[in-house]
Amino acid sequence: MIELAPNHKIGLSLANPVMIASGCCGYGSAYRPLLDLSAFGAIVTNPITLRSQRGASQPRLVETLAGLILNTGDQNPG
């Protein structure tokens, strides 16, 4: 086991330190037939709330001098 949060009162132990980042696999269910999800230590999903959310209105992407700002508003199916 890999201990990722040794100083936290609950800790975070994973059998594998490899995690799929948010956005790569959505909520994970679409990739179940394609990947052995148990091979990963964790899957970081897109935002999930108790109720569905429509997300932010347009425009969601704005260019600034420093780069881009993206506001999705945590759109999700709930």
N, C-alpha and C positions, 0 to 999 in steps of 0.2 A: 504494500500500500504506500501511496505517496501522500504525505501530509502537506496540504497547500496553505493551511492557516494554523500553524502550530501554537500561536499565541492567542487564538480566539477561544472563548470558553466552550464552544461546541466543536470547533475544528472543522476541517473539510478534508476528508480522506478519500482518495480516488485510487482505484486499481491501476489506472493508466492516466498519465498527466496530459494526454492529448484531448483537447476539447474542440468541438466544431463551433465556430464563432457565430454570433447572431447574424441573421440575414443569409447565411450560406444554405441552410436547409429549412427555412421558414419555421414551421412548427414541428418538423421531424417526420410527420406521418407520410408525406409524399415520397420520402427517400427510403422508407422501410423495405420495399421490395428490391431496392438497388444496393443498399449498404447494410453491412452487419453493424447496426448501431451499438451493439454491446461491445464492440471493439474499441469504442471511445470512452474516455473517462467521464465525459459530460457533454451535453448538447445545450448550448445557450440559445434559447428560442427568441423569436420576435416578441414584442410585448404582448402579454396576455392579461385580460381583465375579466371580472365576473360577468359583465355585460358587454355586448359588442359595441364598438366605437367606430364612427364613420371616419374619424381622423380630421386633420386640419383642412381648411378650405384652401383653394388656390390663391396665390402661388405658394407652393411648398418649398421651392428652391429659389434662393435669392443670391445673386453674385455681389460680393463686396470687394473692396480693395485688398482685404486680407485673405480672401478665398470664397468658399461657398457656405451658405447656411441652409440646412435642411430641417424642416419641421414637418414630420409626418403626423403628429398628433396622436401617436400610438394607435393607429388604425388596426383593428383586430376583430376576429369573429366572436370573441367572448368565450 
